[in-house]
Amino acid sequence: MNQPRQTGRPLRVVVADDQASVREGLSLMLDLLPDIDVVGSAADGRQVLDLVAELSPDAVLLDLHMPVMDGIEATRRLTAEHPEVAIVVLTTYADDRSVLDTLRAGARSYLTKDADRMHIAATLHSAAAGLSVLHPQVQATLLAAASGTAVSDRPAQRLPDGLTRREAEILTLIAQGLNNAEIADRLFLSGNTVKTHINRVFAKTHSRDRAAATLYARRHGLA
């Protein structure tokens, strides 16, 4: 069993993802931070269980869709066998079933892979301290579940001019008056990612500035 975490030392983390490039990139990115020490990496849920038993980390950064044993079953096993280890899910998927099953299995936090490294690091520290951090889309899923209406049951909104769901989300926040930093904080994105999305929104909506984009959003029911 883990000893209580000593304050002042780096957070000890195991990274799990079946894609080698993602796993290695996350490990390198987080290990460069002075307050995080990546002590191991795993390609499937079975390896995660073995590494946690061997290395006694403070937290696990876990993908859901992995071979041998998926992230949900690994979360369930880790919660039962190592309840002191914080589990943070980082995945591409934020559908109703994945979110609810993972949180029920014992994950403390749930992020999608467009989160930048500072948000991931802050979430790992928060989870190790017993707090939960959820991506805004995950929060919406939970609220929908609480009201008895799954997000996937709602009619899909047809977006104009080839806007993606993320671009429409950012356009809505622009129309609400949020600046780039506020949008990045709301959506757990880096400033550069937000800027790139905004440039695409402006190009697709033929908007010269935020005022024009806001008018576009209002005309198309996105404000």
N, C-alpha and C positions, 0 to 999 in steps of 0.2 A: 504493500500500500504506500502511496505517496506520503512523504513528510509534508507538513504545512509549508507553504511557499514562503521563502525568506524575502522580505522586502528589500529592495535595493539591487537584487540580482536580476539578470535578464529572464524574460519569460521563456520557458523551455517548450518548444512546439514541435509536433509531428505533422507533416504535410502528406495528404493522401489524395492522389488523382491518378487515374489509369493512363492518362496521356503523358508520356515522358517529357515532352516539351513544356507542358503546363506545370507539371510537378517540379521540374528542375528550375523553371523560371520563377515560380512562387518561392521555392526554397532559397534561391539566390537573392531574390528581391527582399525577402523578409530578413534573411541572415545579415544583410548589410546594415540593418537598423541596430543601434547600440542596445536597445532594450528588449531584443528578441534573439533567441538562440535556437535555430532549427537543428534539432538533435537527431532527426531521422525522417525518411520519406518512404511511402508505401504506394504500391500500384493497385492494391485491392483491399477489401475489407478484412480478409484473413491476416494479411501482413500488418494491417493497422493494429489488430488485437495483439499480435505477437510483439510488435514494437512497443506498444503501451505497457505491456507486462514487463518487458525487458528494461525500458528506459525511464519509466515513470515521469512522463512530461506533465506540464501544467495544463496544456490545451492541445486539441487536435483540430487542424483545418482540413475539412473532409468534403470530398465530392460525393454526389449521390449515386451516379450511374457508373459502377465499377464491376469488373468480373469477379468470379469466385464467391464473393459476398458483397452485396450492394451497400451503399452508405446508410440506408435506413436500418437494415439488420445489424450492421456494424455499430450504429449509434445505440440501438437497443441493447446489444451485448456490452458495449462500453459503459453504458449507464448502469447496468446491473452489476458488472464486475469491477468497474473503476469509477464510482460516482463522484470522486473528487476531481476527475479530469473534465475540464470544460470542452464541449464540442461545439465548434462553429462550422456550419455548412456553407460552402462556397460552390455554387453550381450555376449552370446555365438555366435550370428549370425553376420556375416559380408558379407552376400550376397547382390547383387546389389540392389534389391528392398528395403530391410531393411535400408541399408545405405542411399540411395537417399531419401526415404520417410521420414526418421527421420530427416535428415539435412534440408529438405524442410519444415518440421513441425516446426523447430526452435531450435533444439538441437545445442549447441555450440561445443560439443566434443563427440567423439565416440570411446570407448575402448572395447576390448574383455576381457573376464574373466580370461585370463592368465596374465593380468597386475598385478604387485605386488602393495602392499599398498602405497609405496612411489610414484609410478607413478600415482596411483589413486588420492592420496592427492594432488600432484603437479598439476594434471589436473583440479581438483576441484578449486584450488586457481586461476589457469590461467583462467578458464571459468568465475569465479566471477569477474575477472579483465577485462573481455571482450575479452579474447583471445581464440583461438580454438586449440585443440590438437586432432589429428586423428591417430589411429593405422595405421601402414604401409600398411596393407591389405586394409584398408578403403581408403587410399590415392590412391592405385592402382585401386580400383573400380571407384573412381571419375575421374581419368585420363582416364580410359577405357570409361567411360560414355561421357567424353568430346570429345573423339575421335570417338564416335559413335559405339564402340564395347564393349558390355557388357562382363564382365569376364566370366559369366556363358555361353556365347555363344562360348567361345574358346574351342577347343578340349582339353580334359583332358589329361595331361601327365602321362604316365604309369611310376611309380616309381620303381626302381629296389630293390631287396632284402628286400621287406617289409617295406621300408622307408615310414614314414608318410609325409604328406605335410609340417608339421612344421620341421621335421628332415631334409628334403630336403632343406628347406629354410635356416636352420642353416648350413648345409653342404656347401651351396653356399657361405655363408658369411665367413666360414672358408677358402674356396678356394680363397676368395677375400683378405685374410690376416687379417681379423678382430680378435681381441682377445676376451676373454670371456666378459669383461666389455663392449666393444664396441658392441658386439652382443646383450647383455642385454639392452643396451641403444637404439639400433636400433629397437628392437622388443618389447620394453616395458615389459621385463621379469626380474625376479630376477636372481642374479648370480647363486644361487643354481639350479634354473630351467634350466638355460642354461647348467650348468655342467651336469645335469642329461640327457638332450637331447644329448649332445656331447658324453657321455659315451654310449648311445644307438646307436648313429651313428657309433662310432668306432666298437661296437660289430657287428652290422648288415653288415658293409662294410669290416669287418676283417682288420681294419686299426690300426696300432700300435701308430701312432702319426698324427699330423696335416698334415705333408708332404704326408703321405700315403693317408690320407683322401682327400687331394687336388688332387692327381693323380687319385683317384677313381672318384671324381667329374668331372674331365676333360674327363675321359674315357666315362662317362655316360651322358655327355652333361649338367651337373649341375653347371659348373663353369661359 
